[in-house]
Amino acid sequence: MNHGESLMVTIAIMKSAISVTGLSKKYAEHFAVENASFEVPTGTICGFIGPNGAGKTTTIRALLGLIKPTSGSLTVLGSQNPHEYLSKIGAMIEGPSFYPLLSGAANLKVLADLGGIESDRVISLLKLVGLEERANSKFKTYSLGMKQRLGIAAALLPDPQLLILDEPTNGLDPNGILEMRNLIKKLASGGKTIFVSSHLLAELEAICDNVVMIKDGKIIYSGSTKELVSNRESNGIFIEPEYAVDLNKLVKALENAGFNFKIEKLEIEVYADSTAAPHLNRLAFENGITLKRISERRATLEETFFEMVSE
C-alpha cells in the first residue's frame, strides 16, 4: 500500500471515532455483550442506552481497555491498540472521585501533575465547565452538579478527541441537568466526539445526533436519533382551534364523528394516525371552525426505546 492509499484508509477510518465489530464478552456461560457492532461518527454526540444489565458498562470498559473482549474488534480514533488511543480519550465513569479537602483547582492540578499535563489548562477548564468562581473552594463543599462538572473537567485535562461519559446527569436536579446538557453541547460544538450513557432519554433526545441501543448484550439499533424517532408511526394528531370560543363546538364535532381524544387546555389530542389529518381539517371547516394548529404526534425516544425493548 502506497502513502496515498494509506492516507485514504486513515481518513475512512476516522469518519468513525468508534467502530465496534462483532464484539463479545463472555463470563463463564453468560454473554455480557454478544456480537455487538456499531459506529459512532466523528464529531457527533452519540447516546448509549439500554436497561440495567444490558451490557453498557461492559462495552464502555472494553472501549477503555479495562477488559479484554472474548472476540470481535474495537477501532477507536483509528487504532485498535488501547495503548495508542487511550491518551486521546477522556472518560468519566461511575462518578468522579476527588480529594474532599482540596479545592477543585488543586484536585485538577494533582491530576495534571500525575498525567504530565501542563497545569495552565486547569483554570481554562474550570471556566469552561462553569466552576471558575468556585475554583478555590474545597471539593466537599460542591453540590452534586458541581462535582459532576469537575469530573468532566478532569476528563478534559488531556484535551481528548473523544469523551466518554457514563451517567453524567445521575442524581442531578432539573437545573443541574440543564447545565450538563448545555456543557455537553458546548463541548461537541468545539469538535469533540461524545459517547454518553444515560437513563434520561428525554435529555439524550435533546442533544444526541446518534444513538446506540443495547438489550441483553445485543445491539438493537445504531444510527440517527432523528431517523429512529421519525420512522415510528404517529400515534396521534394534535389540533387546536384558532379561537377559544370554538373549542366546545370542535369537541362536539369530534364526538359526532366518532373520534377518541383528550383535551389539554385549548389543545386536543386525537387518537388517530396521520391519514385522519385531512378529515379532521375538513370536519373543522364544515363546522365553521378554523384551526390554528394540526400536527402529528410522533413517538419520543423514550417511547420508542420501551417499544423496541418490549419487542
N, C-alpha and C positions, 0 to 999 in steps of 0.2 A: 504493500500500500504506500503510495507516494504522499508527500506532505499535504498536497491539496485535498486528497481523498481523506486523510486523517483529520484535517480541519473540518470537513463537511460532516464526518461522523460525530465529532465532538459537538458541533452545532446542533445536529439532530438529537443527540442525547440530551443536551442542555435545554431543549424545548420542554423537557420534564425535569423538575427539580427532584422528584421522587418517581422511580419506576419499579414497581414490585411485580414479579412474575412467578407464579406457582409457589408462593411462599407457604410453607407448612412448618408447624412446630408441634411436636408430639411429646406428651408426658405420659410415660407408662403406656396405657392403652387408649389414652384420651388425646384428641387433637384440639389444642387451644386455638390454633389457626390452621385451616386446611385449604391448600391450593388457591391462595388469595392472589389476585392480580389487580392492580390499579395504577393510575398515573396521577401525578399532581403537577399541573403545568407551572412552569417557572413564572414568578411574579404574580401569583394569584393567592387568594385566601381560600383554603380548602378545609371544609368541615369533616370531621371523622366521627360518625355517630353509630350507636348500637346499644342494645340492652346491656346491663351489667353482666359480666362474664362472657361477652360476645367475642372477645379477642382483641379489643382495642389496646389494652396495656401491653399485651404480648407483642403486638405489631410494633408499637412505639419502642419497646425495649429492643426489638430486633433492629429497627432503624438506627438506634443509638449504639449498636454494637454491644449491648449489655447481655444479650443471649445469642447463641448461635442457632440459626434455623436448622430444622431437620432436613429440609430440602427447599429448592427454589432459589431465586436470586433477588438481590436488592441493589439497585443502582441509585445512588444519592449524589446529586451535584456532579454527575458524570463519572463517578467512580464506584466500584464495587468493594473497595477496601476501606473499612472504617477508619484506619489509621490515616488515610489520605483526606477523608471528608469531614471527620468529626471536628476539626479545628474551624470549619466553616459553618458549623451548626450551633445555634443557641437553643437551650431547652429549659422548660420549667415543668417538671412533673412531680406529682404527689405533694404539691405545696412547697413554697420556699422555706429554707431553714437559714437563720442568721443568728449572730451573737446578740442576745437581748439587751445587753448593757452597752453595746456600741451603737453609735449613730448610723443612720442609713449610709452616709458618705463613708464612714470608717469601715463599715462592712464591705462596701464595694471596693475600697482601696485594698483591703486584705485579699479579696478575691483576685483583684488585678495583679497584686504582687505575686500571688501563688501561680497565676497563669502567665506571668511575664508580659503583662499588658501595661501600656502607658497609663498611669493613673490620671492623666489630664482628661481622660474620657469620662471620668466619674461625674463631674459637675454637669457636663452637657447631657449625660444620660438621665441624671436626676431631673434636669429641666424638661427633657423630652417626655418623661413619664409623669410630670406634674408634681414632683416632690422637692423642687428647688428650695421652697421656703421652709421645709422640714428636714433639710439635708443633715443638720447637726442635732436633730432630736434623736433620742435613744429609740432603737427598734421596738422595744417593749411598749412604747407609748403610741405606736402606729395603730391605726384602725386596720381591719382585715383588708379593706380595699387598698390601703397604702402598702400593706405587706405584699399583696399580690403584685402591685405595680413595681415595688422594689425587686421582686423576683424576676420580673420581665427586664428591668434594668440590668440585673446580674446576667441574664441570658444574652443581653445585647453587648456585653463588655468586649467580646472578641470581634465585634462588627460582623455578625454572621450573615450569610446569604440566605439561610433557611432557619426559620424559627419554629420550634415545635412546642406547643402549649397544651398541657393536659388539664382540663377543667379550670381555666383561668378565672371564671366568674363564680366558682364554687363558694357558697356562703355569703355572697355579696348582696347588699340591699339594692333596690332599684337604681339609686343614684350611682352606686359603685359599678353596677352592671353597665350603665350608660357610659361612664368614664372609661371602662375597659373596652367597650365597643369602639369608642372614638379613638382610643390609643391603638388598637389593632388596625383600624382603617388608616390611621396616620402612618403606621409602620409599613403597611402594604403600599401606600402611595409613594413611599420612598424607595420602592423597588424590591423589597424583601418578599420571599415566598413564606407564607404562614400556614402551617398544618395544625389545626386546632380541634381538640376533642372537647365536647361539651354536652351536658344533658339539656341545656336551654336551647331547644331547637328554634324557637322564635328569634333568638339572638343570632344563631347561625344563618338563618334565612336572611336576616337583615344585612349581613356582612360578607357571606361566602359566595364566591364565584362558582365554586365546585363543591361537591360533597361525595364522600365515600361512605357507604352504608354497609355495616357488617352484622351478621346474625349467625350464631352458632359457629363462629370461626370462618364463615364463608362470606365473600363479598356478594351482596345482592344488588348493589348499584354503585356505579362510579361514573361521574360526569357532571354536566352543568346543573346547578341548582335550579335555575330558571326553567330549563327544559323538563326536569323531573316534575316540578310542580305544575307547569302549564300543560303537560301531557296527560294529566289526570282529568277525567271528565268532570265538568262543572256539576255541582250538586245543589244549585240554587240560583235564583235570579233576584237581584235587588232592584226594586222600583221605588221611586219617590215622587209624589205629586209636586207640581210647581207651586201650588197654593195650598196652605194648610187646611183651608175650608173644604177642600176636595177629598181629604183623607177618608172620611166616613163613606162618601159616595164610591170611592175606589174599593174600599173593603167590601161593600155590598156587591159591587160588580164581580169581584173575585169569588165571593161566596156563591153567587148565582151561576157562575161559570164552572163551579166545582173544583176550584184550586185549593190546595192546602197551603197555609202561610202562617207567618208570625209577624207581629208588629213591634217595632222598636222606635219609639218617638214618631217621627214622620216617615221613617223608612219601613218598607215591607219586604220581607224575605219570602219569596215564593218558592215552594219546594217543587222545582221542575227543571228539566235540562235546558240547554241553550236553544233547542228547537222551538221552545214555547215563547221566546222573546218577541217575535213578530206578532204573535197572537195577543200577547199582553199589551203591546203598543196599540194594536187596533182596538182592543177592548177599552182601553182608556179613552181613545179618540171618540169611539162611538158613544161614550157616556159623557162627552164634553169635558174631559179631563186632559190637561197637558202634563206630560211627565218631565220632571227636572232631571231625572236620572233613571237609566235602565242599564244594568250591567250584570255579567255573570259572576257568581261566587265561585272562585277557584279554591281548591284544597290548599291548606297551608303545608309547609314542610313537616310540621308535627303530625298533622292528619295523614299525610302521605306516608310518613315513616311507620306509624302504627298500622296503617292498612297493609303495607308491604310486609311488615314483620308478622302480622297475623296470617298472611297468605303463606 
